[in-house]
């Protein structure tokens, strides 16, 4: 298993940089299980994947068939759909961060496994972010100079076959799952489950810890869920209304 981690301005972007493990920053790529890799080249299989990605012509036909031989394509596209829908900016699409690459020896394909799923649902409080289309998602980055992210750019943006597959997944997920008609009841159930504990947590005196006393109240909590702006439900509503228009389907 190889993990990608982000340092300031450093990206585990799956870009081919050479044929040797030493060509890659060990602070970004770290092998956890040797698998079929030689001991002196623990990234050998992943490097082959990155070289295939670099050499693949995204203008060619048969993109879905090609990537089904190298990658759990459905799993990758579903993960990217969820990252976009939730506005996950500390993850693979936005930052090439917080993920594992696992080579499945049974199916002989790579699987991208997201981890540490936080910084989502308008975490930065910028309401206009919900209006960002998937074609512009992750284009602007506040940390360092963002390089080419070939797996996103080639598979999601550039190739017509894989782009069509992604759009189908994105639209199906929005209509079937990611909308207020489906999610509000589940959110309300979680709120009912934790609201008493939230109120207790906010009641704790943290005045002795400067910077750790945000002065939240239970009203703040409720507004963050149900408020008309910058709330969880408002974000879901905005995304659910936006996606069909981006792709050409009726609103969720």
MODELLER restraints for C-alpha pairs under 7 A, 6 or more apart:
rsr = mdl.restraints
at = mdl.atoms
rsr.add(forms.Gaussian(group=physical.xy_distance, feature=features.Distance(at['CA:1:A'], at['CA:31:A']), mean=5.70, stdev=0.5))
rsr.add(forms.Gaussian(group=physical.xy_distance, feature=features.Distance(at['CA:1:A'], at['CA:32:A']), mean=5.05, stdev=0.5))
rsr.add(forms.Gaussian(group=physical.xy_distance, feature=features.Distance(at['CA:1:A'], at['CA:33:A']), mean=5.32, stdev=0.5))
rsr.add(forms.Gaussian(group=physical.xy_distance, feature=features.Distance(at['CA:1:A'], at['CA:100:A']), mean=6.41, stdev=0.5))
rsr.add(forms.Gaussian(group=physical.xy_distance, feature=features.Distance(at['CA:1:A'], at['CA:101:A']), mean=5.70, stdev=0.5))
rsr.add(forms.Gaussian(group=physical.xy_distance, feature=features.Distance(at['CA:1:A'], at['CA:102:A']), mean=4.76, stdev=0.5))
rsr.add(forms.Gaussian(group=physical.xy_distance, feature=features.Distance(at['CA:1:A'], at['CA:103:A']), mean=6.98, stdev=0.5))
rsr.add(forms.Gaussian(group=physical.xy_distance, feature=features.Distance(at['CA:2:A'], at['CA:29:A']), mean=6.18, stdev=0.5))
rsr.add(forms.Gaussian(group=physical.xy_distance, feature=features.Distance(at['CA:2:A'], at['CA:30:A']), mean=5.39, stdev=0.5))
rsr.add(forms.Gaussian(group=physical.xy_distance, feature=features.Distance(at['CA:2:A'], at['CA:31:A']), mean=4.57, stdev=0.5))
rsr.add(forms.Gaussian(group=physical.xy_distance, feature=features.Distance(at['CA:2:A'], at['CA:32:A']), mean=6.01, stdev=0.5))
rsr.add(forms.Gaussian(group=physical.xy_distance, feature=features.Distance(at['CA:2:A'], at['CA:100:A']), mean=5.52, stdev=0.5))
rsr.add(forms.Gaussian(group=physical.xy_distance, feature=features.Distance(at['CA:2:A'], at['CA:101:A']), mean=5.11, stdev=0.5))
rsr.add(forms.Gaussian(group=physical.xy_distance, feature=features.Distance(at['CA:2:A'], at['CA:102:A']), mean=6.63, stdev=0.5))
rsr.add(forms.Gaussian(group=physical.xy_distance, feature=features.Distance(at['CA:3:A'], at['CA:29:A']), mean=5.66, stdev=0.5))
rsr.add(forms.Gaussian(group=physical.xy_distance, feature=features.Distance(at['CA:3:A'], at['CA:30:A']), mean=5.71, stdev=0.5))
rsr.add(forms.Gaussian(group=physical.xy_distance, feature=features.Distance(at['CA:3:A'], at['CA:31:A']), mean=6.99, stdev=0.5))
rsr.add(forms.Gaussian(group=physical.xy_distance, feature=features.Distance(at['CA:3:A'], at['CA:99:A']), mean=5.85, stdev=0.5))
rsr.add(forms.Gaussian(group=physical.xy_distance, feature=features.Distance(at['CA:3:A'], at['CA:100:A']), mean=4.30, stdev=0.5))
rsr.add(forms.Gaussian(group=physical.xy_distance, feature=features.Distance(at['CA:3:A'], at['CA:101:A']), mean=6.20, stdev=0.5))
rsr.add(forms.Gaussian(group=physical.xy_distance, feature=features.Distance(at['CA:4:A'], at['CA:12:A']), mean=5.04, stdev=0.5))
rsr.add(forms.Gaussian(group=physical.xy_distance, feature=features.Distance(at['CA:4:A'], at['CA:28:A']), mean=5.36, stdev=0.5))
rsr.add(forms.Gaussian(group=physical.xy_distance, feature=features.Distance(at['CA:4:A'], at['CA:29:A']), mean=5.40, stdev=0.5))
rsr.add(forms.Gaussian(group=physical.xy_distance, feature=features.Distance(at['CA:4:A'], at['CA:96:A']), mean=6.95, stdev=0.5))
rsr.add(forms.Gaussian(group=physical.xy_distance, feature=features.Distance(at['CA:4:A'], at['CA:97:A']), mean=5.61, stdev=0.5))
rsr.add(forms.Gaussian(group=physical.xy_distance, feature=features.Distance(at['CA:4:A'], at['CA:98:A']), mean=6.08, stdev=0.5))
rsr.add(forms.Gaussian(group=physical.xy_distance, feature=features.Distance(at['CA:4:A'], at['CA:99:A']), mean=5.64, stdev=0.5))
rsr.add(forms.Gaussian(group=physical.xy_distance, feature=features.Distance(at['CA:4:A'], at['CA:100:A']), mean=6.28, stdev=0.5))
rsr.add(forms.Gaussian(group=physical.xy_distance, feature=features.Distance(at['CA:5:A'], at['CA:12:A']), mean=6.14, stdev=0.5))
rsr.add(forms.Gaussian(group=physical.xy_distance, feature=features.Distance(at['CA:5:A'], at['CA:28:A']), mean=4.94, stdev=0.5))
rsr.add(forms.Gaussian(group=physical.xy_distance, feature=features.Distance(at['CA:5:A'], at['CA:97:A']), mean=5.03, stdev=0.5))
rsr.add(forms.Gaussian(group=physical.xy_distance, feature=features.Distance(at['CA:5:A'], at['CA:98:A']), mean=5.86, stdev=0.5))
rsr.add(forms.Gaussian(group=physical.xy_distance, feature=features.Distance(at['CA:6:A'], at['CA:12:A']), mean=6.60, stdev=0.5))
rsr.add(forms.Gaussian(group=physical.xy_distance, feature=features.Distance(at['CA:6:A'], at['CA:28:A']), mean=6.54, stdev=0.5))
rsr.add(forms.Gaussian(group=physical.xy_distance, feature=features.Distance(at['CA:6:A'], at['CA:97:A']), mean=5.34, stdev=0.5))
rsr.add(forms.Gaussian(group=physical.xy_distance, feature=features.Distance(at['CA:8:A'], at['CA:143:A']), mean=6.35, stdev=0.5))
rsr.add(forms.Gaussian(group=physical.xy_distance, feature=features.Distance(at['CA:8:A'], at['CA:144:A']), mean=6.62, stdev=0.5))
rsr.add(forms.Gaussian(group=physical.xy_distance, feature=features.Distance(at['CA:9:A'], at['CA:143:A']), mean=5.70, stdev=0.5))
rsr.add(forms.Gaussian(group=physical.xy_distance, feature=features.Distance(at['CA:9:A'], at['CA:144:A']), mean=4.16, stdev=0.5))
rsr.add(forms.Gaussian(group=physical.xy_distance, feature=features.Distance(at['CA:9:A'], at['CA:145:A']), mean=6.31, stdev=0.5))
rsr.add(forms.Gaussian(group=physical.xy_distance, feature=features.Distance(at['CA:11:A'], at['CA:28:A']), mean=6.99, stdev=0.5))
rsr.add(forms.Gaussian(group=physical.xy_distance, feature=features.Distance(at['CA:11:A'], at['CA:96:A']), mean=5.92, stdev=0.5))
rsr.add(forms.Gaussian(group=physical.xy_distance, feature=features.Distance(at['CA:12:A'], at['CA:28:A']), mean=5.48, stdev=0.5))
rsr.add(forms.Gaussian(group=physical.xy_distance, feature=features.Distance(at['CA:12:A'], at['CA:29:A']), mean=6.74, stdev=0.5))
rsr.add(forms.Gaussian(group=physical.xy_distance, feature=features.Distance(at['CA:12:A'], at['CA:96:A']), mean=5.37, stdev=0.5))
rsr.add(forms.Gaussian(group=physical.xy_distance, feature=features.Distance(at['CA:12:A'], at['CA:97:A']), mean=6.63, stdev=0.5))
rsr.add(forms.Gaussian(group=physical.xy_distance, feature=features.Distance(at['CA:13:A'], at['CA:96:A']), mean=5.20, stdev=0.5))
rsr.add(forms.Gaussian(group=physical.xy_distance, feature=features.Distance(at['CA:13:A'], at['CA:149:A']), mean=5.29, stdev=0.5))
rsr.add(forms.Gaussian(group=physical.xy_distance, feature=features.Distance(at['CA:14:A'], at['CA:50:A']), mean=5.91, stdev=0.5))
rsr.add(forms.Gaussian(group=physical.xy_distance, feature=features.Distance(at['CA:15:A'], at['CA:50:A']), mean=5.99, stdev=0.5))
rsr.add(forms.Gaussian(group=physical.xy_distance, feature=features.Distance(at['CA:15:A'], at['CA:150:A']), mean=6.52, stdev=0.5))
rsr.add(forms.Gaussian(group=physical.xy_distance, feature=features.Distance(at['CA:16:A'], at['CA:47:A']), mean=6.80, stdev=0.5))
rsr.add(forms.Gaussian(group=physical.xy_distance, feature=features.Distance(at['CA:16:A'], at['CA:50:A']), mean=5.02, stdev=0.5))
rsr.add(forms.Gaussian(group=physical.xy_distance, feature=features.Distance(at['CA:16:A'], at['CA:51:A']), mean=5.51, stdev=0.5))
rsr.add(forms.Gaussian(group=physical.xy_distance, feature=features.Distance(at['CA:16:A'], at['CA:54:A']), mean=6.47, stdev=0.5))
rsr.add(forms.Gaussian(group=physical.xy_distance, feature=features.Distance(at['CA:17:A'], at['CA:23:A']), mean=6.22, stdev=0.5))
rsr.add(forms.Gaussian(group=physical.xy_distance, feature=features.Distance(at['CA:17:A'], at['CA:24:A']), mean=6.92, stdev=0.5))
rsr.add(forms.Gaussian(group=physical.xy_distance, feature=features.Distance(at['CA:19:A'], at['CA:47:A']), mean=6.51, stdev=0.5))
rsr.add(forms.Gaussian(group=physical.xy_distance, feature=features.Distance(at['CA:20:A'], at['CA:41:A']), mean=6.85, stdev=0.5))
rsr.add(forms.Gaussian(group=physical.xy_distance, feature=features.Distance(at['CA:21:A'], at['CA:41:A']), mean=5.62, stdev=0.5))
rsr.add(forms.Gaussian(group=physical.xy_distance, feature=features.Distance(at['CA:21:A'], at['CA:42:A']), mean=6.75, stdev=0.5))
rsr.add(forms.Gaussian(group=physical.xy_distance, feature=features.Distance(at['CA:21:A'], at['CA:43:A']), mean=5.47, stdev=0.5))
rsr.add(forms.Gaussian(group=physical.xy_distance, feature=features.Distance(at['CA:21:A'], at['CA:44:A']), mean=6.90, stdev=0.5))
rsr.add(forms.Gaussian(group=physical.xy_distance, feature=features.Distance(at['CA:31:A'], at['CA:42:A']), mean=6.34, stdev=0.5))
rsr.add(forms.Gaussian(group=physical.xy_distance, feature=features.Distance(at['CA:31:A'], at['CA:43:A']), mean=6.73, stdev=0.5))
rsr.add(forms.Gaussian(group=physical.xy_distance, feature=features.Distance(at['CA:34:A'], at['CA:42:A']), mean=5.98, stdev=0.5))
rsr.add(forms.Gaussian(group=physical.xy_distance, feature=features.Distance(at['CA:37:A'], at['CA:43:A']), mean=6.77, stdev=0.5))
rsr.add(forms.Gaussian(group=physical.xy_distance, feature=features.Distance(at['CA:37:A'], at['CA:44:A']), mean=5.79, stdev=0.5))
rsr.add(forms.Gaussian(group=physical.xy_distance, feature=features.Distance(at['CA:37:A'], at['CA:45:A']), mean=6.47, stdev=0.5))
rsr.add(forms.Gaussian(group=physical.xy_distance, feature=features.Distance(at['CA:58:A'], at['CA:154:A']), mean=5.64, stdev=0.5))
rsr.add(forms.Gaussian(group=physical.xy_distance, feature=features.Distance(at['CA:58:A'], at['CA:158:A']), mean=5.93, stdev=0.5))
rsr.add(forms.Gaussian(group=physical.xy_distance, feature=features.Distance(at['CA:58:A'], at['CA:159:A']), mean=4.84, stdev=0.5))
rsr.add(forms.Gaussian(group=physical.xy_distance, feature=features.Distance(at['CA:59:A'], at['CA:158:A']), mean=6.99, stdev=0.5))
rsr.add(forms.Gaussian(group=physical.xy_distance, feature=features.Distance(at['CA:59:A'], at['CA:159:A']), mean=5.71, stdev=0.5))
rsr.add(forms.Gaussian(group=physical.xy_distance, feature=features.Distance(at['CA:61:A'], at['CA:161:A']), mean=6.97, stdev=0.5))
rsr.add(forms.Gaussian(group=physical.xy_distance, feature=features.Distance(at['CA:62:A'], at['CA:161:A']), mean=6.64, stdev=0.5))
rsr.add(forms.Gaussian(group=physical.xy_distance, feature=features.Distance(at['CA:63:A'], at['CA:159:A']), mean=6.61, stdev=0.5))
rsr.add(forms.Gaussian(group=physical.xy_distance, feature=features.Distance(at['CA:63:A'], at['CA:161:A']), mean=5.46, stdev=0.5))
rsr.add(forms.Gaussian(group=physical.xy_distance, feature=features.Distance(at['CA:63:A'], at['CA:162:A']), mean=5.76, stdev=0.5))
rsr.add(forms.Gaussian(group=physical.xy_distance, feature=features.Distance(at['CA:64:A'], at['CA:161:A']), mean=6.03, stdev=0.5))
rsr.add(forms.Gaussian(group=physical.xy_distance, feature=features.Distance(at['CA:64:A'], at['CA:162:A']), mean=5.46, stdev=0.5))
rsr.add(forms.Gaussian(group=physical.xy_distance, feature=features.Distance(at['CA:67:A'], at['CA:73:A']), mean=6.22, stdev=0.5))
rsr.add(forms.Gaussian(group=physical.xy_distance, feature=features.Distance(at['CA:69:A'], at['CA:109:A']), mean=6.45, stdev=0.5))
rsr.add(forms.Gaussian(group=physical.xy_distance, feature=features.Distance(at['CA:70:A'], at['CA:109:A']), mean=4.76, stdev=0.5))
rsr.add(forms.Gaussian(group=physical.xy_distance, feature=features.Distance(at['CA:70:A'], at['CA:110:A']), mean=6.20, stdev=0.5))
rsr.add(forms.Gaussian(group=physical.xy_distance, feature=features.Distance(at['CA:71:A'], at['CA:109:A']), mean=4.72, stdev=0.5))
rsr.add(forms.Gaussian(group=physical.xy_distance, feature=features.Distance(at['CA:71:A'], at['CA:110:A']), mean=4.54, stdev=0.5))
rsr.add(forms.Gaussian(group=physical.xy_distance, feature=features.Distance(at['CA:71:A'], at['CA:111:A']), mean=6.03, stdev=0.5))
rsr.add(forms.Gaussian(group=physical.xy_distance, feature=features.Distance(at['CA:72:A'], at['CA:109:A']), mean=6.16, stdev=0.5))
rsr.add(forms.Gaussian(group=physical.xy_distance, feature=features.Distance(at['CA:72:A'], at['CA:110:A']), mean=6.03, stdev=0.5))
rsr.add(forms.Gaussian(group=physical.xy_distance, feature=features.Distance(at['CA:72:A'], at['CA:111:A']), mean=5.28, stdev=0.5))
rsr.add(forms.Gaussian(group=physical.xy_distance, feature=features.Distance(at['CA:76:A'], at['CA:112:A']), mean=6.05, stdev=0.5))
rsr.add(forms.Gaussian(group=physical.xy_distance, feature=features.Distance(at['CA:77:A'], at['CA:166:A']), mean=5.72, stdev=0.5))
rsr.add(forms.Gaussian(group=physical.xy_distance, feature=features.Distance(at['CA:78:A'], at['CA:169:A']), mean=6.57, stdev=0.5))
rsr.add(forms.Gaussian(group=physical.xy_distance, feature=features.Distance(at['CA:80:A'], at['CA:93:A']), mean=6.70, stdev=0.5))
rsr.add(forms.Gaussian(group=physical.xy_distance, feature=features.Distance(at['CA:81:A'], at['CA:170:A']), mean=5.38, stdev=0.5))
rsr.add(forms.Gaussian(group=physical.xy_distance, feature=features.Distance(at['CA:84:A'], at['CA:134:A']), mean=6.65, stdev=0.5))
rsr.add(forms.Gaussian(group=physical.xy_distance, feature=features.Distance(at['CA:85:A'], at['CA:239:A']), mean=6.34, stdev=0.5))
rsr.add(forms.Gaussian(group=physical.xy_distance, feature=features.Distance(at['CA:86:A'], at['CA:120:A']), mean=5.54, stdev=0.5))
rsr.add(forms.Gaussian(group=physical.xy_distance, feature=features.Distance(at['CA:86:A'], at['CA:121:A']), mean=5.07, stdev=0.5))
rsr.add(forms.Gaussian(group=physical.xy_distance, feature=features.Distance(at['CA:87:A'], at['CA:120:A']), mean=5.18, stdev=0.5))
rsr.add(forms.Gaussian(group=physical.xy_distance, feature=features.Distance(at['CA:87:A'], at['CA:121:A']), mean=5.47, stdev=0.5))
rsr.add(forms.Gaussian(group=physical.xy_distance, feature=features.Distance(at['CA:87:A'], at['CA:122:A']), mean=6.42, stdev=0.5))
rsr.add(forms.Gaussian(group=physical.xy_distance, feature=features.Distance(at['CA:88:A'], at['CA:118:A']), mean=6.95, stdev=0.5))
rsr.add(forms.Gaussian(group=physical.xy_distance, feature=features.Distance(at['CA:88:A'], at['CA:119:A']), mean=5.81, stdev=0.5))
rsr.add(forms.Gaussian(group=physical.xy_distance, feature=features.Distance(at['CA:88:A'], at['CA:120:A']), mean=4.43, stdev=0.5))
rsr.add(forms.Gaussian(group=physical.xy_distance, feature=features.Distance(at['CA:89:A'], at['CA:95:A']), mean=6.74, stdev=0.5))
rsr.add(forms.Gaussian(group=physical.xy_distance, feature=features.Distance(at['CA:89:A'], at['CA:119:A']), mean=6.25, stdev=0.5))
rsr.add(forms.Gaussian(group=physical.xy_distance, feature=features.Distance(at['CA:89:A'], at['CA:120:A']), mean=6.72, stdev=0.5))
rsr.add(forms.Gaussian(group=physical.xy_distance, feature=features.Distance(at['CA:90:A'], at['CA:97:A']), mean=6.30, stdev=0.5))
rsr.add(forms.Gaussian(group=physical.xy_distance, feature=features.Distance(at['CA:90:A'], at['CA:119:A']), mean=6.11, stdev=0.5))
rsr.add(forms.Gaussian(group=physical.xy_distance, feature=features.Distance(at['CA:91:A'], at['CA:97:A']), mean=4.78, stdev=0.5))
rsr.add(forms.Gaussian(group=physical.xy_distance, feature=features.Distance(at['CA:91:A'], at['CA:98:A']), mean=5.36, stdev=0.5))
rsr.add(forms.Gaussian(group=physical.xy_distance, feature=features.Distance(at['CA:92:A'], at['CA:98:A']), mean=6.55, stdev=0.5))
rsr.add(forms.Gaussian(group=physical.xy_distance, feature=features.Distance(at['CA:92:A'], at['CA:99:A']), mean=6.56, stdev=0.5))
rsr.add(forms.Gaussian(group=physical.xy_distance, feature=features.Distance(at['CA:93:A'], at['CA:138:A']), mean=6.63, stdev=0.5))
rsr.add(forms.Gaussian(group=physical.xy_distance, feature=features.Distance(at['CA:93:A'], at['CA:152:A']), mean=6.60, stdev=0.5))
rsr.add(forms.Gaussian(group=physical.xy_distance, feature=features.Distance(at['CA:94:A'], at['CA:138:A']), mean=4.55, stdev=0.5))
rsr.add(forms.Gaussian(group=physical.xy_distance, feature=features.Distance(at['CA:98:A'], at['CA:114:A']), mean=6.26, stdev=0.5))
rsr.add(forms.Gaussian(group=physical.xy_distance, feature=features.Distance(at['CA:98:A'], at['CA:115:A']), mean=5.22, stdev=0.5))
rsr.add(forms.Gaussian(group=physical.xy_distance, feature=features.Distance(at['CA:98:A'], at['CA:116:A']), mean=6.09, stdev=0.5))
rsr.add(forms.Gaussian(group=physical.xy_distance, feature=features.Distance(at['CA:99:A'], at['CA:112:A']), mean=6.79, stdev=0.5))
rsr.add(forms.Gaussian(group=physical.xy_distance, feature=features.Distance(at['CA:99:A'], at['CA:113:A']), mean=5.49, stdev=0.5))
rsr.add(forms.Gaussian(group=physical.xy_distance, feature=features.Distance(at['CA:99:A'], at['CA:114:A']), mean=4.35, stdev=0.5))
rsr.add(forms.Gaussian(group=physical.xy_distance, feature=features.Distance(at['CA:99:A'], at['CA:115:A']), mean=5.17, stdev=0.5))
rsr.add(forms.Gaussian(group=physical.xy_distance, feature=features.Distance(at['CA:100:A'], at['CA:112:A']), mean=5.87, stdev=0.5))
rsr.add(forms.Gaussian(group=physical.xy_distance, feature=features.Distance(at['CA:100:A'], at['CA:113:A']), mean=5.01, stdev=0.5))
rsr.add(forms.Gaussian(group=physical.xy_distance, feature=features.Distance(at['CA:100:A'], at['CA:114:A']), mean=6.44, stdev=0.5))
rsr.add(forms.Gaussian(group=physical.xy_distance, feature=features.Distance(at['CA:101:A'], at['CA:110:A']), mean=6.57, stdev=0.5))
rsr.add(forms.Gaussian(group=physical.xy_distance, feature=features.Distance(at['CA:101:A'], at['CA:111:A']), mean=5.73, stdev=0.5))
rsr.add(forms.Gaussian(group=physical.xy_distance, feature=features.Distance(at['CA:101:A'], at['CA:112:A']), mean=4.81, stdev=0.5))
rsr.add(forms.Gaussian(group=physical.xy_distance, feature=features.Distance(at['CA:101:A'], at['CA:113:A']), mean=6.25, stdev=0.5))
rsr.add(forms.Gaussian(group=physical.xy_distance, feature=features.Distance(at['CA:102:A'], at['CA:110:A']), mean=5.61, stdev=0.5))
rsr.add(forms.Gaussian(group=physical.xy_distance, feature=features.Distance(at['CA:102:A'], at['CA:111:A']), mean=5.12, stdev=0.5))
rsr.add(forms.Gaussian(group=physical.xy_distance, feature=features.Distance(at['CA:102:A'], at['CA:112:A']), mean=6.48, stdev=0.5))
rsr.add(forms.Gaussian(group=physical.xy_distance, feature=features.Distance(at['CA:103:A'], at['CA:109:A']), mean=5.85, stdev=0.5))
rsr.add(forms.Gaussian(group=physical.xy_distance, feature=features.Distance(at['CA:103:A'], at['CA:110:A']), mean=4.42, stdev=0.5))
rsr.add(forms.Gaussian(group=physical.xy_distance, feature=features.Distance(at['CA:103:A'], at['CA:111:A']), mean=6.22, stdev=0.5))
rsr.add(forms.Gaussian(group=physical.xy_distance, feature=features.Distance(at['CA:104:A'], at['CA:110:A']), mean=5.97, stdev=0.5))
rsr.add(forms.Gaussian(group=physical.xy_distance, feature=features.Distance(at['CA:104:A'], at['CA:111:A']), mean=6.92, stdev=0.5))
rsr.add(forms.Gaussian(group=physical.xy_distance, feature=features.Distance(at['CA:121:A'], at['CA:232:A']), mean=6.20, stdev=0.5))
rsr.add(forms.Gaussian(group=physical.xy_distance, feature=features.Distance(at['CA:121:A'], at['CA:235:A']), mean=6.28, stdev=0.5))
rsr.add(forms.Gaussian(group=physical.xy_distance, feature=features.Distance(at['CA:122:A'], at['CA:230:A']), mean=6.79, stdev=0.5))
rsr.add(forms.Gaussian(group=physical.xy_distance, feature=features.Distance(at['CA:122:A'], at['CA:235:A']), mean=6.98, stdev=0.5))
rsr.add(forms.Gaussian(group=physical.xy_distance, feature=features.Distance(at['CA:125:A'], at['CA:230:A']), mean=6.03, stdev=0.5))
rsr.add(forms.Gaussian(group=physical.xy_distance, feature=features.Distance(at['CA:127:A'], at['CA:230:A']), mean=5.66, stdev=0.5))
rsr.add(forms.Gaussian(group=physical.xy_distance, feature=features.Distance(at['CA:130:A'], at['CA:235:A']), mean=6.32, stdev=0.5))
rsr.add(forms.Gaussian(group=physical.xy_distance, feature=features.Distance(at['CA:130:A'], at['CA:238:A']), mean=5.97, stdev=0.5))
rsr.add(forms.Gaussian(group=physical.xy_distance, feature=features.Distance(at['CA:130:A'], at['CA:239:A']), mean=6.01, stdev=0.5))
rsr.add(forms.Gaussian(group=physical.xy_distance, feature=features.Distance(at['CA:131:A'], at['CA:242:A']), mean=6.90, stdev=0.5))
rsr.add(forms.Gaussian(group=physical.xy_distance, feature=features.Distance(at['CA:133:A'], at['CA:246:A']), mean=6.94, stdev=0.5))
rsr.add(forms.Gaussian(group=physical.xy_distance, feature=features.Distance(at['CA:155:A'], at['CA:162:A']), mean=5.66, stdev=0.5))
rsr.add(forms.Gaussian(group=physical.xy_distance, feature=features.Distance(at['CA:155:A'], at['CA:163:A']), mean=6.53, stdev=0.5))
rsr.add(forms.Gaussian(group=physical.xy_distance, feature=features.Distance(at['CA:156:A'], at['CA:162:A']), mean=6.20, stdev=0.5))
rsr.add(forms.Gaussian(group=physical.xy_distance, feature=features.Distance(at['CA:156:A'], at['CA:163:A']), mean=4.83, stdev=0.5))
rsr.add(forms.Gaussian(group=physical.xy_distance, feature=features.Distance(at['CA:156:A'], at['CA:166:A']), mean=6.52, stdev=0.5))
rsr.add(forms.Gaussian(group=physical.xy_distance, feature=features.Distance(at['CA:157:A'], at['CA:163:A']), mean=5.98, stdev=0.5))
rsr.add(forms.Gaussian(group=physical.xy_distance, feature=features.Distance(at['CA:167:A'], at['CA:247:A']), mean=6.66, stdev=0.5))
rsr.add(forms.Gaussian(group=physical.xy_distance, feature=features.Distance(at['CA:171:A'], at['CA:243:A']), mean=6.65, stdev=0.5))
rsr.add(forms.Gaussian(group=physical.xy_distance, feature=features.Distance(at['CA:171:A'], at['CA:244:A']), mean=6.36, stdev=0.5))
rsr.add(forms.Gaussian(group=physical.xy_distance, feature=features.Distance(at['CA:174:A'], at['CA:240:A']), mean=5.84, stdev=0.5))
rsr.add(forms.Gaussian(group=physical.xy_distance, feature=features.Distance(at['CA:174:A'], at['CA:252:A']), mean=6.51, stdev=0.5))
rsr.add(forms.Gaussian(group=physical.xy_distance, feature=features.Distance(at['CA:175:A'], at['CA:252:A']), mean=4.81, stdev=0.5))
rsr.add(forms.Gaussian(group=physical.xy_distance, feature=features.Distance(at['CA:178:A'], at['CA:236:A']), mean=6.87, stdev=0.5))
rsr.add(forms.Gaussian(group=physical.xy_distance, feature=features.Distance(at['CA:178:A'], at['CA:240:A']), mean=6.51, stdev=0.5))
rsr.add(forms.Gaussian(group=physical.xy_distance, feature=features.Distance(at['CA:179:A'], at['CA:236:A']), mean=5.93, stdev=0.5))
rsr.add(forms.Gaussian(group=physical.xy_distance, feature=features.Distance(at['CA:179:A'], at['CA:237:A']), mean=6.27, stdev=0.5))
rsr.add(forms.Gaussian(group=physical.xy_distance, feature=features.Distance(at['CA:179:A'], at['CA:240:A']), mean=5.38, stdev=0.5))
rsr.add(forms.Gaussian(group=physical.xy_distance, feature=features.Distance(at['CA:179:A'], at['CA:252:A']), mean=6.51, stdev=0.5))
rsr.add(forms.Gaussian(group=physical.xy_distance, feature=features.Distance(at['CA:180:A'], at['CA:233:A']), mean=6.85, stdev=0.5))
rsr.add(forms.Gaussian(group=physical.xy_distance, feature=features.Distance(at['CA:180:A'], at['CA:236:A']), mean=6.47, stdev=0.5))
rsr.add(forms.Gaussian(group=physical.xy_distance, feature=features.Distance(at['CA:180:A'], at['CA:237:A']), mean=6.12, stdev=0.5))
rsr.add(forms.Gaussian(group=physical.xy_distance, feature=features.Distance(at['CA:199:A'], at['CA:218:A']), mean=5.59, stdev=0.5))
rsr.add(forms.Gaussian(group=physical.xy_distance, feature=features.Distance(at['CA:202:A'], at['CA:216:A']), mean=6.25, stdev=0.5))
rsr.add(forms.Gaussian(group=physical.xy_distance, feature=features.Distance(at['CA:202:A'], at['CA:217:A']), mean=6.06, stdev=0.5))
rsr.add(forms.Gaussian(group=physical.xy_distance, feature=features.Distance(at['CA:206:A'], at['CA:212:A']), mean=6.54, stdev=0.5))
rsr.add(forms.Gaussian(group=physical.xy_distance, feature=features.Distance(at['CA:206:A'], at['CA:213:A']), mean=5.30, stdev=0.5))
rsr.add(forms.Gaussian(group=physical.xy_distance, feature=features.Distance(at['CA:207:A'], at['CA:213:A']), mean=6.14, stdev=0.5))
rsr.add(forms.Gaussian(group=physical.xy_distance, feature=features.Distance(at['CA:223:A'], at['CA:231:A']), mean=6.66, stdev=0.5))
rsr.add(forms.Gaussian(group=physical.xy_distance, feature=features.Distance(at['CA:224:A'], at['CA:230:A']), mean=6.89, stdev=0.5))
rsr.add(forms.Gaussian(group=physical.xy_distance, feature=features.Distance(at['CA:224:A'], at['CA:231:A']), mean=4.44, stdev=0.5))
rsr.add(forms.Gaussian(group=physical.xy_distance, feature=features.Distance(at['CA:224:A'], at['CA:232:A']), mean=6.23, stdev=0.5))
rsr.add(forms.Gaussian(group=physical.xy_distance, feature=features.Distance(at['CA:225:A'], at['CA:231:A']), mean=5.09, stdev=0.5))
rsr.add(forms.Gaussian(group=physical.xy_distance, feature=features.Distance(at['CA:225:A'], at['CA:232:A']), mean=4.91, stdev=0.5))
rsr.add(forms.Gaussian(group=physical.xy_distance, feature=features.Distance(at['CA:225:A'], at['CA:233:A']), mean=5.99, stdev=0.5))
rsr.add(forms.Gaussian(group=physical.xy_distance, feature=features.Distance(at['CA:226:A'], at['CA:232:A']), mean=6.88, stdev=0.5))
rsr.add(forms.Gaussian(group=physical.xy_distance, feature=features.Distance(at['CA:226:A'], at['CA:233:A']), mean=5.89, stdev=0.5))
rsr.add(forms.Gaussian(group=physical.xy_distance, feature=features.Distance(at['CA:228:A'], at['CA:234:A']), mean=6.01, stdev=0.5))
rsr.add(forms.Gaussian(group=physical.xy_distance, feature=features.Distance(at['CA:240:A'], at['CA:252:A']), mean=5.67, stdev=0.5))
rsr.add(forms.Gaussian(group=physical.xy_distance, feature=features.Distance(at['CA:241:A'], at['CA:251:A']), mean=5.42, stdev=0.5))
rsr.add(forms.Gaussian(group=physical.xy_distance, feature=features.Distance(at['CA:241:A'], at['CA:252:A']), mean=6.19, stdev=0.5))
rsr.add(forms.Gaussian(group=physical.xy_distance, feature=features.Distance(at['CA:244:A'], at['CA:250:A']), mean=5.61, stdev=0.5))
rsr.add(forms.Gaussian(group=physical.xy_distance, feature=features.Distance(at['CA:244:A'], at['CA:251:A']), mean=5.38, stdev=0.5))
